[in-house]
Amino acid sequence: MCNKGTLSPGKVTVTHEKGTFFIAIRDVPARVCDHCGHYFLAAPIALRVESAVKQAMTNGVDVEVMRLQAA
């Protein structure tokens, strides 16, 4: 994103907030910039994160912190 760093494999915490709903998903595999910390998710990982967020919202969760489970 910054065009100054190098993207390397790593793990990040992805957060999502909507109204009073908040979820943090830890240990999400990503490519992370070593300069600015911006990260990019591969499409299959992004879909898993999206599914976890939707499931938590469907379950009526207000706040949740979870780890992304290995596929």
HTML snippet that shows the backbone in 3Dmol.js (N, CA, C, O; Angstrom):
<script src="https://3Dmol.org/build/3Dmol-min.js"></script>
<div id="view" style="width:600px;height:400px;position:relative"></div>
<script>
const pdb = `
ATOM      1  N   MET A   1       0.820  -1.185   0.000  1.00  0.00           N
ATOM      2  CA  MET A   1       0.000   0.000   0.000  1.00  0.00           C
ATOM      3  C   MET A   1       0.870   1.258   0.000  1.00  0.00           C
ATOM      4  O   MET A   1       0.580   2.223  -0.707  1.00  0.00           O
ATOM      5  N   CYS A   2       1.931   1.236   0.794  1.00  0.00           N
ATOM      6  CA  CYS A   2       2.794   2.413   0.892  1.00  0.00           C
ATOM      7  C   CYS A   2       3.865   2.443  -0.198  1.00  0.00           C
ATOM      8  O   CYS A   2       4.500   3.472  -0.428  1.00  0.00           O
ATOM      9  N   ASN A   3       4.058   1.305  -0.866  1.00  0.00           N
ATOM     10  CA  ASN A   3       5.086   1.158  -1.896  1.00  0.00           C
ATOM     11  C   ASN A   3       6.506   1.327  -1.367  1.00  0.00           C
ATOM     12  O   ASN A   3       7.429   1.585  -2.139  1.00  0.00           O
ATOM     13  N   LYS A   4       6.687   1.184  -0.050  1.00  0.00           N
ATOM     14  CA  LYS A   4       8.017   1.313   0.533  1.00  0.00           C
ATOM     15  C   LYS A   4       8.499   0.019   1.166  1.00  0.00           C
ATOM     16  O   LYS A   4       9.700  -0.169   1.362  1.00  0.00           O
ATOM     17  N   GLY A   5       7.575  -0.870   1.485  1.00  0.00           N
ATOM     18  CA  GLY A   5       7.943  -2.089   2.194  1.00  0.00           C
ATOM     19  C   GLY A   5       7.851  -3.316   1.317  1.00  0.00           C
ATOM     20  O   GLY A   5       7.559  -3.243   0.123  1.00  0.00           O
ATOM     21  N   THR A   6       8.108  -4.430   1.939  1.00  0.00           N
ATOM     22  CA  THR A   6       8.025  -5.730   1.292  1.00  0.00           C
ATOM     23  C   THR A   6       6.914  -6.526   1.955  1.00  0.00           C
ATOM     24  O   THR A   6       6.786  -6.524   3.180  1.00  0.00           O
ATOM     25  N   LEU A   7       6.107  -7.208   1.141  1.00  0.00           N
ATOM     26  CA  LEU A   7       5.051  -8.051   1.681  1.00  0.00           C
ATOM     27  C   LEU A   7       5.620  -9.406   2.054  1.00  0.00           C
ATOM     28  O   LEU A   7       6.288 -10.060   1.252  1.00  0.00           O
ATOM     29  N   SER A   8       5.347  -9.817   3.282  1.00  0.00           N
ATOM     30  CA  SER A   8       5.818 -11.106   3.777  1.00  0.00           C
ATOM     31  C   SER A   8       4.657 -11.845   4.422  1.00  0.00           C
ATOM     32  O   SER A   8       3.724 -11.215   4.922  1.00  0.00           O
ATOM     33  N   PRO A   9       4.701 -13.183   4.417  1.00  0.00           N
ATOM     34  CA  PRO A   9       3.652 -13.944   5.090  1.00  0.00           C
ATOM     35  C   PRO A   9       3.668 -13.647   6.590  1.00  0.00           C
ATOM     36  O   PRO A   9       4.727 -13.505   7.201  1.00  0.00           O
ATOM     37  N   GLY A  10       2.488 -13.559   7.154  1.00  0.00           N
ATOM     38  CA  GLY A  10       2.372 -13.327   8.585  1.00  0.00           C
ATOM     39  C   GLY A  10       0.959 -13.605   9.041  1.00  0.00           C
ATOM     40  O   GLY A  10       0.156 -14.164   8.294  1.00  0.00           O
ATOM     41  N   LYS A  11       0.654 -13.217  10.257  1.00  0.00           N
ATOM     42  CA  LYS A  11      -0.693 -13.366  10.806  1.00  0.00           C
ATOM     43  C   LYS A  11      -1.110 -12.027  11.386  1.00  0.00           C
ATOM     44  O   LYS A  11      -0.301 -11.306  11.971  1.00  0.00           O
ATOM     45  N   VAL A  12      -2.390 -11.706  11.213  1.00  0.00           N
ATOM     46  CA  VAL A  12      -2.923 -10.433  11.669  1.00  0.00           C
ATOM     47  C   VAL A  12      -4.212 -10.655  12.447  1.00  0.00           C
ATOM     48  O   VAL A  12      -4.775 -11.749  12.444  1.00  0.00           O
ATOM     49  N   THR A  13      -4.663  -9.610  13.107  1.00  0.00           N
ATOM     50  CA  THR A  13      -5.976  -9.593  13.731  1.00  0.00           C
ATOM     51  C   THR A  13      -6.875  -8.721  12.873  1.00  0.00           C
ATOM     52  O   THR A  13      -6.580  -7.552  12.628  1.00  0.00           O
ATOM     53  N   VAL A  14      -7.977  -9.306  12.419  1.00  0.00           N
ATOM     54  CA  VAL A  14      -8.949  -8.592  11.593  1.00  0.00           C
ATOM     55  C   VAL A  14     -10.118  -8.211  12.487  1.00  0.00           C
ATOM     56  O   VAL A  14     -10.648  -9.051  13.214  1.00  0.00           O
ATOM     57  N   THR A  15     -10.523  -6.945  12.435  1.00  0.00           N
ATOM     58  CA  THR A  15     -11.671  -6.505  13.230  1.00  0.00           C
ATOM     59  C   THR A  15     -12.784  -6.042  12.305  1.00  0.00           C
ATOM     60  O   THR A  15     -12.545  -5.585  11.187  1.00  0.00           O
ATOM     61  N   HIS A  16     -14.004  -6.174  12.802  1.00  0.00           N
ATOM     62  CA  HIS A  16     -15.176  -5.703  12.064  1.00  0.00           C
ATOM     63  C   HIS A  16     -16.140  -5.110  13.082  1.00  0.00           C
ATOM     64  O   HIS A  16     -16.408  -5.705  14.125  1.00  0.00           O
ATOM     65  N   GLU A  17     -16.653  -3.938  12.764  1.00  0.00           N
ATOM     66  CA  GLU A  17     -17.556  -3.245  13.676  1.00  0.00           C
ATOM     67  C   GLU A  17     -18.741  -2.707  12.883  1.00  0.00           C
ATOM     68  O   GLU A  17     -18.569  -2.105  11.823  1.00  0.00           O
ATOM     69  N   LYS A  18     -19.946  -2.930  13.405  1.00  0.00           N
ATOM     70  CA  LYS A  18     -21.159  -2.414  12.782  1.00  0.00           C
ATOM     71  C   LYS A  18     -22.167  -2.157  13.893  1.00  0.00           C
ATOM     72  O   LYS A  18     -22.635  -3.091  14.544  1.00  0.00           O
ATOM     73  N   GLY A  19     -22.496  -0.897  14.103  1.00  0.00           N
ATOM     74  CA  GLY A  19     -23.401  -0.554  15.205  1.00  0.00           C
ATOM     75  C   GLY A  19     -22.781  -0.966  16.519  1.00  0.00           C
ATOM     76  O   GLY A  19     -21.666  -0.553  16.838  1.00  0.00           O
ATOM     77  N   THR A  20     -23.502  -1.789  17.298  1.00  0.00           N
ATOM     78  CA  THR A  20     -22.968  -2.258  18.580  1.00  0.00           C
ATOM     79  C   THR A  20     -22.216  -3.575  18.445  1.00  0.00           C
ATOM     80  O   THR A  20     -21.663  -4.079  19.422  1.00  0.00           O
ATOM     81  N   PHE A  21     -22.193  -4.133  17.241  1.00  0.00           N
ATOM     82  CA  PHE A  21     -21.515  -5.407  16.992  1.00  0.00           C
ATOM     83  C   PHE A  21     -20.022  -5.168  16.774  1.00  0.00           C
ATOM     84  O   PHE A  21     -19.628  -4.250  16.054  1.00  0.00           O
ATOM     85  N   PHE A  22     -19.197  -6.008  17.405  1.00  0.00           N
ATOM     86  CA  PHE A  22     -17.750  -5.934  17.233  1.00  0.00           C
ATOM     87  C   PHE A  22     -17.183  -7.339  17.280  1.00  0.00           C
ATOM     88  O   PHE A  22     -17.524  -8.121  18.166  1.00  0.00           O
ATOM     89  N   ILE A  23     -16.316  -7.662  16.328  1.00  0.00           N
ATOM     90  CA  ILE A  23     -15.629  -8.946  16.342  1.00  0.00           C
ATOM     91  C   ILE A  23     -14.158  -8.726  15.996  1.00  0.00           C
ATOM     92  O   ILE A  23     -13.821  -7.914  15.135  1.00  0.00           O
ATOM     93  N   ALA A  24     -13.307  -9.455  16.673  1.00  0.00           N
ATOM     94  CA  ALA A  24     -11.869  -9.470  16.378  1.00  0.00           C
ATOM     95  C   ALA A  24     -11.499 -10.920  16.098  1.00  0.00           C
ATOM     96  O   ALA A  24     -11.769 -11.804  16.911  1.00  0.00           O
ATOM     97  N   ILE A  25     -10.887 -11.160  14.960  1.00  0.00           N
ATOM     98  CA  ILE A  25     -10.472 -12.509  14.589  1.00  0.00           C
ATOM     99  C   ILE A  25      -8.949 -12.518  14.531  1.00  0.00           C
ATOM    100  O   ILE A  25      -8.338 -11.839  13.706  1.00  0.00           O
ATOM    101  N   ARG A  26      -8.360 -13.291  15.410  1.00  0.00           N
ATOM    102  CA  ARG A  26      -6.896 -13.348  15.527  1.00  0.00           C
ATOM    103  C   ARG A  26      -6.312 -14.447  14.652  1.00  0.00           C
ATOM    104  O   ARG A  26      -7.021 -15.343  14.194  1.00  0.00           O
ATOM    105  N   ASP A  27      -5.023 -14.360  14.433  1.00  0.00           N
ATOM    106  CA  ASP A  27      -4.246 -15.394  13.724  1.00  0.00           C
ATOM    107  C   ASP A  27      -4.733 -15.615  12.293  1.00  0.00           C
ATOM    108  O   ASP A  27      -4.779 -16.750  11.817  1.00  0.00           O
ATOM    109  N   VAL A  28      -5.093 -14.538  11.614  1.00  0.00           N
ATOM    110  CA  VAL A  28      -5.540 -14.630  10.228  1.00  0.00           C
ATOM    111  C   VAL A  28      -4.309 -14.555   9.317  1.00  0.00           C
ATOM    112  O   VAL A  28      -3.568 -13.573   9.362  1.00  0.00           O
ATOM    113  N   PRO A  29      -4.087 -15.583   8.492  1.00  0.00           N
ATOM    114  CA  PRO A  29      -2.946 -15.556   7.575  1.00  0.00           C
ATOM    115  C   PRO A  29      -3.092 -14.411   6.570  1.00  0.00           C
ATOM    116  O   PRO A  29      -4.161 -14.203   5.997  1.00  0.00           O
ATOM    117  N   ALA A  30      -2.013 -13.685   6.370  1.00  0.00           N
ATOM    118  CA  ALA A  30      -2.045 -12.537   5.463  1.00  0.00           C
ATOM    119  C   ALA A  30      -0.641 -12.270   4.932  1.00  0.00           C
ATOM    120  O   ALA A  30       0.348 -12.820   5.417  1.00  0.00           O
ATOM    121  N   ARG A  31      -0.591 -11.412   3.927  1.00  0.00           N
ATOM    122  CA  ARG A  31       0.691 -10.870   3.470  1.00  0.00           C
ATOM    123  C   ARG A  31       0.772  -9.473   4.074  1.00  0.00           C
ATOM    124  O   ARG A  31      -0.103  -8.640   3.842  1.00  0.00           O
ATOM    125  N   VAL A  32       1.829  -9.217   4.853  1.00  0.00           N
ATOM    126  CA  VAL A  32       1.930  -8.002   5.655  1.00  0.00           C
ATOM    127  C   VAL A  32       3.117  -7.156   5.195  1.00  0.00           C
ATOM    128  O   VAL A  32       4.217  -7.668   4.989  1.00  0.00           O
ATOM    129  N   CYS A  33       2.875  -5.848   5.036  1.00  0.00           N
ATOM    130  CA  CYS A  33       3.939  -4.920   4.665  1.00  0.00           C
ATOM    131  C   CYS A  33       4.842  -4.689   5.878  1.00  0.00           C
ATOM    132  O   CYS A  33       4.362  -4.353   6.961  1.00  0.00           O
ATOM    133  N   ASP A  34       6.151  -4.873   5.689  1.00  0.00           N
ATOM    134  CA  ASP A  34       7.092  -4.683   6.796  1.00  0.00           C
ATOM    135  C   ASP A  34       7.379  -3.208   7.075  1.00  0.00           C
ATOM    136  O   ASP A  34       8.094  -2.887   8.024  1.00  0.00           O
ATOM    137  N   HIS A  35       6.834  -2.323   6.268  1.00  0.00           N
ATOM    138  CA  HIS A  35       7.046  -0.891   6.489  1.00  0.00           C
ATOM    139  C   HIS A  35       5.854  -0.231   7.192  1.00  0.00           C
ATOM    140  O   HIS A  35       6.018   0.439   8.212  1.00  0.00           O
ATOM    141  N   CYS A  36       4.652  -0.428   6.634  1.00  0.00           N
ATOM    142  CA  CYS A  36       3.477   0.275   7.174  1.00  0.00           C
ATOM    143  C   CYS A  36       2.510  -0.634   7.919  1.00  0.00           C
ATOM    144  O   CYS A  36       1.618  -0.144   8.613  1.00  0.00           O
ATOM    145  N   GLY A  37       2.669  -1.961   7.789  1.00  0.00           N
ATOM    146  CA  GLY A  37       1.794  -2.891   8.494  1.00  0.00           C
ATOM    147  C   GLY A  37       0.490  -3.212   7.783  1.00  0.00           C
ATOM    148  O   GLY A  37      -0.292  -4.033   8.262  1.00  0.00           O
ATOM    149  N   HIS A  38       0.246  -2.570   6.641  1.00  0.00           N
ATOM    150  CA  HIS A  38      -0.975  -2.881   5.884  1.00  0.00           C
ATOM    151  C   HIS A  38      -0.911  -4.343   5.477  1.00  0.00           C
ATOM    152  O   HIS A  38       0.165  -4.879   5.210  1.00  0.00           O
ATOM    153  N   TYR A  39      -2.079  -4.985   5.432  1.00  0.00           N
ATOM    154  CA  TYR A  39      -2.083  -6.399   5.082  1.00  0.00           C
ATOM    155  C   TYR A  39      -3.088  -6.692   3.976  1.00  0.00           C
ATOM    156  O   TYR A  39      -4.029  -5.937   3.734  1.00  0.00           O
ATOM    157  N   PHE A  40      -2.847  -7.820   3.318  1.00  0.00           N
ATOM    158  CA  PHE A  40      -3.707  -8.283   2.241  1.00  0.00           C
ATOM    159  C   PHE A  40      -4.092  -9.727   2.534  1.00  0.00           C
ATOM    160  O   PHE A  40      -3.245 -10.540   2.904  1.00  0.00           O
ATOM    161  N   LEU A  41      -5.373 -10.041   2.368  1.00  0.00           N
ATOM    162  CA  LEU A  41      -5.862 -11.397   2.574  1.00  0.00           C
ATOM    163  C   LEU A  41      -6.079 -12.068   1.225  1.00  0.00           C
ATOM    164  O   LEU A  41      -6.589 -11.448   0.292  1.00  0.00           O
ATOM    165  N   ALA A  42      -5.692 -13.336   1.123  1.00  0.00           N
ATOM    166  CA  ALA A  42      -6.006 -14.118  -0.066  1.00  0.00           C
ATOM    167  C   ALA A  42      -7.520 -14.323  -0.096  1.00  0.00           C
ATOM    168  O   ALA A  42      -8.168 -14.340   0.950  1.00  0.00           O
ATOM    169  N   ALA A  43      -8.074 -14.478  -1.285  1.00  0.00           N
ATOM    170  CA  ALA A  43      -9.528 -14.591  -1.444  1.00  0.00           C
ATOM    171  C   ALA A  43     -10.147 -15.692  -0.568  1.00  0.00           C
ATOM    172  O   ALA A  43     -11.166 -15.434   0.074  1.00  0.00           O
ATOM    173  N   PRO A  44      -9.579 -16.904  -0.513  1.00  0.00           N
ATOM    174  CA  PRO A  44     -10.197 -17.932   0.332  1.00  0.00           C
ATOM    175  C   PRO A  44     -10.203 -17.553   1.820  1.00  0.00           C
ATOM    176  O   PRO A  44     -11.149 -17.878   2.538  1.00  0.00           O
ATOM    177  N   ILE A  45      -9.155 -16.870   2.279  1.00  0.00           N
ATOM    178  CA  ILE A  45      -9.092 -16.433   3.677  1.00  0.00           C
ATOM    179  C   ILE A  45     -10.123 -15.334   3.924  1.00  0.00           C
ATOM    180  O   ILE A  45     -10.806 -15.343   4.949  1.00  0.00           O
ATOM    181  N   ALA A  46     -10.238 -14.394   2.998  1.00  0.00           N
ATOM    182  CA  ALA A  46     -11.225 -13.320   3.137  1.00  0.00           C
ATOM    183  C   ALA A  46     -12.633 -13.892   3.214  1.00  0.00           C
ATOM    184  O   ALA A  46     -13.462 -13.389   3.973  1.00  0.00           O
ATOM    185  N   LEU A  47     -12.914 -14.930   2.444  1.00  0.00           N
ATOM    186  CA  LEU A  47     -14.235 -15.562   2.496  1.00  0.00           C
ATOM    187  C   LEU A  47     -14.484 -16.239   3.836  1.00  0.00           C
ATOM    188  O   LEU A  47     -15.602 -16.200   4.349  1.00  0.00           O
ATOM    189  N   ARG A  48     -13.460 -16.857   4.404  1.00  0.00           N
ATOM    190  CA  ARG A  48     -13.605 -17.482   5.729  1.00  0.00           C
ATOM    191  C   ARG A  48     -13.850 -16.436   6.804  1.00  0.00           C
ATOM    192  O   ARG A  48     -14.667 -16.639   7.702  1.00  0.00           O
ATOM    193  N   VAL A  49     -13.137 -15.306   6.712  1.00  0.00           N
ATOM    194  CA  VAL A  49     -13.341 -14.214   7.673  1.00  0.00           C
ATOM    195  C   VAL A  49     -14.764 -13.670   7.535  1.00  0.00           C
ATOM    196  O   VAL A  49     -15.452 -13.458   8.533  1.00  0.00           O
ATOM    197  N   GLU A  50     -15.196 -13.447   6.301  1.00  0.00           N
ATOM    198  CA  GLU A  50     -16.553 -12.944   6.064  1.00  0.00           C
ATOM    199  C   GLU A  50     -17.598 -13.903   6.627  1.00  0.00           C
ATOM    200  O   GLU A  50     -18.580 -13.467   7.228  1.00  0.00           O
ATOM    201  N   SER A  51     -17.395 -15.191   6.438  1.00  0.00           N
ATOM    202  CA  SER A  51     -18.320 -16.198   6.957  1.00  0.00           C
ATOM    203  C   SER A  51     -18.367 -16.167   8.480  1.00  0.00           C
ATOM    204  O   SER A  51     -19.445 -16.265   9.068  1.00  0.00           O
ATOM    205  N   ALA A  52     -17.210 -16.031   9.125  1.00  0.00           N
ATOM    206  CA  ALA A  52     -17.163 -15.968  10.589  1.00  0.00           C
ATOM    207  C   ALA A  52     -17.900 -14.742  11.101  1.00  0.00           C
ATOM    208  O   ALA A  52     -18.617 -14.824  12.098  1.00  0.00           O
ATOM    209  N   VAL A  53     -17.734 -13.612  10.434  1.00  0.00           N
ATOM    210  CA  VAL A  53     -18.423 -12.379  10.832  1.00  0.00           C
ATOM    211  C   VAL A  53     -19.929 -12.560  10.689  1.00  0.00           C
ATOM    212  O   VAL A  53     -20.679 -12.228  11.606  1.00  0.00           O
ATOM    213  N   LYS A  54     -20.378 -13.079   9.560  1.00  0.00           N
ATOM    214  CA  LYS A  54     -21.815 -13.286   9.339  1.00  0.00           C
ATOM    215  C   LYS A  54     -22.400 -14.238  10.362  1.00  0.00           C
ATOM    216  O   LYS A  54     -23.503 -14.014  10.861  1.00  0.00           O
ATOM    217  N   GLN A  55     -21.664 -15.314  10.682  1.00  0.00           N
ATOM    218  CA  GLN A  55     -22.156 -16.289  11.658  1.00  0.00           C
ATOM    219  C   GLN A  55     -22.299 -15.656  13.035  1.00  0.00           C
ATOM    220  O   GLN A  55     -23.299 -15.877  13.719  1.00  0.00           O
ATOM    221  N   ALA A  56     -21.311 -14.874  13.445  1.00  0.00           N
ATOM    222  CA  ALA A  56     -21.380 -14.212  14.747  1.00  0.00           C
ATOM    223  C   ALA A  56     -22.551 -13.236  14.795  1.00  0.00           C
ATOM    224  O   ALA A  56     -23.247 -13.155  15.807  1.00  0.00           O
ATOM    225  N   MET A  57     -22.772 -12.499  13.716  1.00  0.00           N
ATOM    226  CA  MET A  57     -23.898 -11.553  13.677  1.00  0.00           C
ATOM    227  C   MET A  57     -25.228 -12.305  13.721  1.00  0.00           C
ATOM    228  O   MET A  57     -26.160 -11.867  14.397  1.00  0.00           O
ATOM    229  N   THR A  58     -25.328 -13.426  13.012  1.00  0.00           N
ATOM    230  CA  THR A  58     -26.537 -14.241  13.014  1.00  0.00           C
ATOM    231  C   THR A  58     -26.819 -14.790  14.406  1.00  0.00           C
ATOM    232  O   THR A  58     -27.976 -14.905  14.810  1.00  0.00           O
ATOM    233  N   ASN A  59     -25.764 -15.130  15.135  1.00  0.00           N
ATOM    234  CA  ASN A  59     -25.903 -15.672  16.491  1.00  0.00           C
ATOM    235  C   ASN A  59     -26.252 -14.600  17.514  1.00  0.00           C
ATOM    236  O   ASN A  59     -26.495 -14.913  18.680  1.00  0.00           O
ATOM    237  N   GLY A  60     -26.279 -13.344  17.093  1.00  0.00           N
ATOM    238  CA  GLY A  60     -26.648 -12.265  18.001  1.00  0.00           C
ATOM    239  C   GLY A  60     -25.526 -11.829  18.928  1.00  0.00           C
ATOM    240  O   GLY A  60     -25.785 -11.243  19.979  1.00  0.00           O
ATOM    241  N   VAL A  61     -24.299 -12.102  18.558  1.00  0.00           N
ATOM    242  CA  VAL A  61     -23.147 -11.728  19.371  1.00  0.00           C
ATOM    243  C   VAL A  61     -22.980 -10.207  19.345  1.00  0.00           C
ATOM    244  O   VAL A  61     -23.115  -9.586  18.291  1.00  0.00           O
ATOM    245  N   ASP A  62     -22.686  -9.610  20.499  1.00  0.00           N
ATOM    246  CA  ASP A  62     -22.369  -8.186  20.545  1.00  0.00           C
ATOM    247  C   ASP A  62     -20.862  -7.965  20.399  1.00  0.00           C
ATOM    248  O   ASP A  62     -20.419  -7.119  19.622  1.00  0.00           O
ATOM    249  N   VAL A  63     -20.084  -8.741  21.162  1.00  0.00           N
ATOM    250  CA  VAL A  63     -18.627  -8.644  21.119  1.00  0.00           C
ATOM    251  C   VAL A  63     -18.071 -10.064  21.128  1.00  0.00           C
ATOM    252  O   VAL A  63     -18.465 -10.896  21.945  1.00  0.00           O
ATOM    253  N   GLU A  64     -17.154 -10.323  20.209  1.00  0.00           N
ATOM    254  CA  GLU A  64     -16.540 -11.646  20.171  1.00  0.00           C
ATOM    255  C   GLU A  64     -15.087 -11.501  19.749  1.00  0.00           C
ATOM    256  O   GLU A  64     -14.751 -10.692  18.884  1.00  0.00           O
ATOM    257  N   VAL A  65     -14.234 -12.299  20.378  1.00  0.00           N
ATOM    258  CA  VAL A  65     -12.832 -12.410  19.980  1.00  0.00           C
ATOM    259  C   VAL A  65     -12.596 -13.890  19.733  1.00  0.00           C
ATOM    260  O   VAL A  65     -12.866 -14.726  20.596  1.00  0.00           O
ATOM    261  N   MET A  66     -12.094 -14.203  18.556  1.00  0.00           N
ATOM    262  CA  MET A  66     -11.876 -15.607  18.205  1.00  0.00           C
ATOM    263  C   MET A  66     -10.589 -15.747  17.397  1.00  0.00           C
ATOM    264  O   MET A  66     -10.016 -14.755  16.947  1.00  0.00           O
ATOM    265  N   ARG A  67     -10.152 -16.963  17.224  1.00  0.00           N
ATOM    266  CA  ARG A  67      -9.007 -17.269  16.371  1.00  0.00           C
ATOM    267  C   ARG A  67      -9.548 -17.947  15.114  1.00  0.00           C
ATOM    268  O   ARG A  67     -10.486 -18.740  15.184  1.00  0.00           O
ATOM    269  N   LEU A  68      -8.955 -17.632  13.976  1.00  0.00           N
ATOM    270  CA  LEU A  68      -9.333 -18.297  12.739  1.00  0.00           C
ATOM    271  C   LEU A  68      -8.763 -19.697  12.780  1.00  0.00           C
ATOM    272  O   LEU A  68      -7.552 -19.875  12.919  1.00  0.00           O
ATOM    273  N   GLN A  69      -9.611 -20.676  12.662  1.00  0.00           N
ATOM    274  CA  GLN A  69      -9.181 -22.071  12.715  1.00  0.00           C
ATOM    275  C   GLN A  69      -8.538 -22.476  11.385  1.00  0.00           C
ATOM    276  O   GLN A  69      -8.928 -21.993  10.322  1.00  0.00           O
ATOM    277  N   ALA A  70      -7.567 -23.352  11.460  1.00  0.00           N
ATOM    278  CA  ALA A  70      -6.907 -23.847  10.254  1.00  0.00           C
ATOM    279  C   ALA A  70      -7.935 -24.544   9.376  1.00  0.00           C
ATOM    280  O   ALA A  70      -8.859 -25.192   9.866  1.00  0.00           O
ATOM    281  N   ALA A  71      -7.757 -24.398   8.080  1.00  0.00           N
ATOM    282  CA  ALA A  71      -8.706 -25.016   7.129  1.00  0.00           C
ATOM    283  C   ALA A  71      -8.575 -26.514   7.104  1.00  0.00           C
ATOM    284  O   ALA A  71      -9.294 -27.184   6.363  1.00  0.00           O
TER     285      ALA A  71
END
`;
const viewer = $3Dmol.createViewer("view");
viewer.addModel(pdb, "pdb");
viewer.setStyle({}, {cartoon: {color: "spectrum"}});
viewer.zoomTo();
viewer.render();
</script>
